[in-house]
């Protein structure tokens, strides 16, 4: 079904809302410098004014609902029949220009991300089964070698931007290894995925090159299967087509790179700026695990995610949600919900009930979170072992966060250390 025909079927059923939605008269913009500087304070203000479900405006004053209540978000993600994933249901498509900045996240694609019901289960199972066969001990050893190789490139300089030369590269090289890609193709893959994620000039061309690379990879694995993710997905009983495989491999690559890179960066920032961790920088193996978990609670890389679309009119958190309304997963806001975290300053050690990886059928597929943690932990541990006196090159307050309401990540992380 095309997006236009889907929209028409929804409009004929009365899903399109009337202009001037009253609930969004006092909507809060989910963009701009205030959000970038202190999103946690903005979430608290939203909760005071609107409760757990907040009327918000996306760029271009596009209305949506931000779900920041932990229980409400848990309920929404656990009910995909009511809060569906197919974006063609959206009742605001007539307000969205083709060049809308967030189009890449809402425009329907035939990937597992937008599938529903039995079709989603079929494709998600193929991904989960392929990832479950990854040997995590072998992955850890490989990641330590990757980390050493990346550090070797700048260890003699005494200074580096850890985001650009380390955190962003580490997950891509690791995932390329899981894909069984030849080492000769990895540098070009790293450049193309980075360019596609940046969304600037040349992003579309980079995306096309990536798809072509995945197509060649599938041909190679079909002829010579190996112990890698694409080979397992090709052989899976789900019987995925080449188009489905390319879409889902692309999604795996992107989902494995940007969130994990910012998980690494945010954890390094925490350990370099918080006295609770700096005491143990030279040998605190346990502190790395604690820092990784705290970041998922307090500075989770995926702050918000578009989204879900109401399959019918309903109530959520005291708000009337109409059929076709867009809902945004307020992952960071839900993590800070005082209804479930009565003392936000008591720490999060040992508590893994955060929403960083979502929940329900469309949550991050098992065991992807475990694999991401293996990559992130190896990256942080090896760096601190190799550069034990690493320190920030700027004041902590001068670090700049990326201007994105979806991603919580640093633009740069400049550090100095003793050359080695």
C-alpha positions in Angstrom: 0.0 0.0 0.0 1.4 3.4 -0.9 1.6 6.2 1.7 -1.0 8.2 -0.2 -3.5 5.3 -0.4 -2.9 4.5 3.3 -3.6 8.2 4.2 -6.7 8.2 2.1 -8.1 5.1 3.9 -7.4 6.7 7.2 -9.0 10.0 6.2 -12.1 8.3 5.0 -12.5 6.7 8.5 -12.4 10.1 10.2 -8.8 9.8 11.4 -7.7 13.2 10.1 -8.0 15.8 13.0 -9.6 19.2 12.6 -7.3 22.2 12.3 -6.3 24.0 15.5 -6.1 21.0 17.9 -7.1 22.4 21.4 -4.8 20.0 23.2 -1.8 21.6 21.5 -2.7 25.2 22.3 -0.1 25.1 25.1 2.3 22.7 23.4 6.0 22.9 24.3 8.5 23.0 21.4 10.8 20.0 21.3 13.6 21.9 19.6 15.8 25.0 20.1 18.7 25.9 22.4 16.8 25.5 25.6 16.2 21.8 24.9 19.8 21.3 23.9 21.2 23.0 27.0 19.2 21.2 29.7 16.7 18.6 28.6 16.3 17.2 32.1 15.0 20.5 33.5 12.7 20.8 30.5 11.2 17.3 31.2 10.6 18.3 34.8 8.7 21.5 33.6 6.7 19.4 31.1 5.7 17.0 33.8 4.6 19.8 36.2 2.5 21.5 33.5 1.0 18.5 31.6 1.6 15.3 33.5 3.0 12.1 31.9 1.8 12.7 28.3 2.8 16.1 27.0 1.6 18.0 23.9 4.7 19.1 22.0 5.7 20.7 18.7 8.3 19.2 16.5 10.3 21.4 14.0 7.9 23.3 11.8 5.3 23.4 14.6 4.2 19.8 13.8 2.0 18.5 16.7 2.8 15.3 18.5 2.6 13.7 22.0 5.7 13.1 24.1 5.2 10.2 26.6 7.5 10.8 29.6 5.6 8.8 32.2 7.3 5.5 32.9 4.1 3.5 33.3 2.4 5.2 30.4 5.4 4.5 28.1 5.6 0.9 29.3 1.8 0.5 28.5 2.2 2.1 25.1 5.1 0.0 24.0 3.4 -3.2 25.2 0.3 -2.5 23.1 1.3 -2.4 19.5 -2.2 -3.0 18.2 -3.3 0.3 19.7 -0.1 2.2 19.4 1.2 1.0 16.0 4.5 1.4 14.2 3.5 2.0 10.6 3.9 5.8 10.1 1.5 5.9 7.1 -1.3 6.2 9.8 -0.1 9.7 10.7 -2.9 12.3 10.4 -0.4 15.2 9.9 1.1 14.2 6.6 -0.5 17.1 4.9 1.6 19.4 7.1 4.9 17.7 6.4 7.1 19.1 3.5 9.3 16.6 1.6 12.4 18.2 3.0 11.3 18.1 6.6 14.4 17.6 8.8 12.9 14.5 10.5 11.6 12.8 7.4 14.3 10.1 7.6 12.8 9.0 10.9 9.1 9.0 9.9 9.0 8.3 6.2 7.8 4.8 5.7 10.5 2.3 4.7 10.1 -1.5 4.1 12.4 -2.3 7.0 11.6 -4.3 10.1 11.3 -1.0 11.9 7.9 -0.2 10.4 6.5 -3.7 10.1 3.7 -4.9 12.4 2.1 -8.1 13.6 3.2 -11.4 12.1 5.4 -9.7 9.5 7.3 -7.9 12.2 7.7 -11.1 14.2 9.0 -13.0 11.2 11.7 -10.5 10.5 12.6 -9.7 14.1 13.1 -13.4 14.8 15.6 -13.6 12.0 17.6 -10.7 13.4 17.5 -12.0 17.0 18.5 -15.5 16.0 21.4 -14.2 13.9 22.6 -12.0 16.8 22.1 -14.8 19.4 24.7 -16.9 17.7 27.5 -14.3 18.2 30.1 -15.5 20.6 30.3 -12.7 23.2 33.7 -13.7 24.5 35.1 -13.7 21.0 33.4 -10.3 20.4 35.0 -8.8 23.5 38.5 -10.0 22.4 38.0 -8.5 18.9 36.8 -5.2 20.4 39.8 -5.0 22.6 42.0 -5.4 19.5 40.0 -2.8 17.6 40.3 -0.4 20.5 44.1 -0.9 20.7 44.4 -0.3 16.9 42.3 3.0 17.1 44.3 4.2 20.1 47.6 3.4 18.3 46.7 6.0 15.7 46.7 8.9 18.2 48.6 7.7 21.3 51.7 9.5 20.3 50.1 12.9 19.9 49.0 13.5 23.5 45.7 14.9 22.4 42.6 13.8 20.5 38.9 14.3 20.0 37.6 11.0 21.4 34.2 11.3 19.6 35.6 11.7 16.1 38.6 9.4 16.3 37.5 6.8 18.8 33.8 6.6 20.0 32.2 6.9 16.5 34.6 4.5 14.8 34.7 1.7 17.4 31.1 0.4 17.0 31.2 0.6 13.2 34.4 -1.5 12.9 33.0 -4.0 15.4 29.7 -4.4 13.6 31.5 -4.7 10.3 33.3 -7.6 11.8 30.0 -9.2 12.9 28.9 -8.8 9.3 31.9 -10.7 8.1 33.1 -7.9 5.9 36.6 -7.9 4.5 38.9 -5.5 6.3 39.6 -3.7 3.0 36.0 -2.6 2.8 35.6 -1.4 6.4 37.1 2.1 6.0 34.8 3.0 3.1 31.8 1.5 5.1 32.8 3.7 8.1 32.8 6.8 5.9 29.5 6.0 4.2 27.6 5.2 7.4 29.0 8.3 9.1 28.0 10.5 6.2 24.5 9.0 6.0 24.0 9.6 9.7 25.2 13.2 9.6 22.3 13.9 7.1 24.2 16.7 5.3 25.4 17.1 1.8 26.1 13.7 0.2 24.0 11.8 2.7 21.7 10.3 0.1 24.6 9.2 -2.1 26.3 7.6 1.0 23.1 5.7 1.8 23.0 4.4 -1.8 26.6 3.3 -1.6 25.9 1.5 1.7 23.0 -0.3 0.1 25.2 -1.4 -2.8 27.8 -2.6 -0.4 25.2 -4.7 1.5 24.0 -6.1 -1.9 27.5 -7.2 -2.8 28.0 -8.7 0.7 24.8 -10.8 0.4 26.0 -12.1 -3.0 29.3 -13.1 -1.4 27.7 -14.7 1.6 25.2 -16.6 -0.5 28.1 -18.1 -2.4 30.4 -18.5 0.6 28.5 -18.5 3.9 30.4 -18.0 7.1 30.0 -17.5 10.8 28.5 -14.0 10.5 25.1 -12.2 10.8 24.3 -11.9 7.0 25.0 -15.6 6.4 22.7 -16.6 9.3 19.9 -14.3 8.1 20.2 -15.7 4.6 19.8 -19.2 5.9 17.0 -18.4 8.4 13.6 -20.2 7.9 12.0 -16.7 7.7 13.0 -16.7 4.1 13.9 -13.0 3.9 14.2 -11.5 0.4 17.3 -9.6 -0.7 15.4 -6.3 -0.3 14.3 -7.2 3.2 17.9 -8.3 4.1 19.4 -5.1 2.8 16.9 -2.9 4.7 17.4 -4.8 7.9 21.2 -5.0 7.7 21.2 -1.3 7.1 19.0 -0.8 10.2 21.3 -3.1 12.3 24.4 -1.2 11.2 22.9 2.3 12.0 21.3 1.1 15.3 24.6 -0.5 16.3 26.7 2.6 15.5 25.2 5.9 16.7 23.6 4.9 20.0 26.7 2.8 21.0 29.1 5.6 20.0 27.2 8.0 22.2 27.0 5.5 25.0 30.8 5.3 24.9 31.2 9.1 24.7 28.7 9.8 27.5 30.4 7.2 29.7 33.8 8.6 29.2 32.5 12.1 29.9 31.0 10.9 33.2 34.2 9.2 34.3 36.3 12.2 33.4 34.1 14.7 35.2 32.5 12.9 38.2 34.7 12.5 41.3 32.9 9.2 42.1 34.6 7.6 39.1 37.8 9.6 38.6 39.3 8.1 41.8 39.4 4.7 40.1 40.3 5.8 36.6 43.5 3.8 36.5 42.1 0.5 37.7 38.4 0.6 38.4 37.1 -2.2 36.3 33.8 -2.3 38.3 33.4 1.5 37.9 33.2 1.2 34.1 30.2 -1.1 34.4 28.5 1.2 36.9 29.2 4.2 34.7 27.7 2.5 31.7 24.5 1.7 33.6 24.3 5.2 35.1 24.5 6.8 31.6 21.6 4.7 30.5 19.5 6.2 33.3 20.8 9.8 33.3 22.1 10.5 29.9 20.8 7.7 27.7 22.0 8.2 24.1 18.4 7.6 22.7 16.6 10.5 24.5 13.4 10.4 22.5 12.3 8.3 19.5 9.6 8.8 16.8 7.5 6.9 17.3 4.1 5.3 17.4 0.9 6.3 15.7 -2.5 5.7 17.4 -4.5 3.1 15.5 -7.7 4.5 17.0 -8.8 7.1 19.4 -7.9 6.4 23.1 -6.9 7.9 26.4 -3.3 7.9 27.7 -2.0 9.7 30.8 -5.2 11.9 31.0 -4.9 13.1 27.4 -7.2 12.3 24.6 -5.2 10.7 21.7 -6.9 10.7 18.3 -6.5 8.1 15.6 -3.4 8.9 13.6 -1.8 11.1 16.3 2.0 10.7 16.5 3.5 9.7 19.9 7.1 10.1 20.8 8.9 7.7 23.1 10.2 9.9 25.9 12.9 7.4 27.0 14.9 9.9 29.0 11.9 11.5 30.6 10.5 8.1 31.6 13.8 7.2 33.2 13.5 10.2 35.4 9.8 9.7 36.3 9.5 10.4 40.1 6.6 7.9 40.2 9.1 5.1 39.8 12.3 6.9 40.9 11.4 8.5 44.2 15.0 9.5 44.9 16.7 10.6 41.7 20.0 11.1 43.6 20.3 7.7 45.1 22.2 6.3 42.1 21.2 3.5 39.8 23.8 0.8 40.6 22.3 -2.7 39.9 19.0 -1.3 38.6 18.6 -2.2 34.9 14.9 -1.3 34.6 15.6 1.8 32.5 13.9 2.4 29.1 17.1 3.0 27.2 16.5 0.0 24.9 12.7 0.3 24.7 10.2 -2.4 25.6 7.8 -4.7 23.9 7.8 -6.3 20.4 9.5 -3.2 18.9 12.2 -2.9 21.6 15.8 -3.4 20.8 15.9 -7.1 19.8 17.6 -9.6 22.1 20.6 -9.9 22.5 21.5 -6.6 20.8 21.7 -4.6 24.1 24.2 -7.2 25.4 26.4 -7.0 22.3 26.3 -3.2 22.5 27.4 -3.4 26.1 30.3 -5.7 25.2 31.5 -3.1 22.6 31.0 -0.1 24.8 32.7 -1.6 27.9 35.7 -2.8 25.9 36.1 0.7 24.4 36.0 2.4 27.7 38.2 -0.1 29.6 40.9 -0.3 26.9 41.1 3.5 26.6 41.5 4.0 30.4 44.1 1.3 30.5 46.1 2.6 27.7 45.8 6.3 28.7 45.6 6.3 32.5 46.2 10.1 32.9 43.6 11.1 30.2 41.9 14.4 31.2 39.5 16.8 29.5 41.1 19.5 27.4 38.3 21.9 28.1 36.2 22.7 31.1 33.3 20.2 31.6 30.7 23.0 31.2 32.3 23.9 27.8 31.5 20.5 26.2 28.8 20.9 23.5 25.9 18.5 23.1 24.6 17.6 19.7 21.5 19.7 18.7 19.1 16.8 18.5 16.0 16.1 20.5 16.4 12.4 19.8 20.1 11.8 20.5 22.0 12.8 23.7 25.6 12.9 22.6 28.6 15.1 22.6 29.7 17.0 19.4 33.3 16.6 20.5 35.2 15.2 23.5 38.7 16.8 23.4 41.2 15.3 25.8 44.9 15.4 26.6 47.2 12.7 28.0 50.9 11.7 28.1 52.0 10.6 24.7 53.0 7.0 24.5 
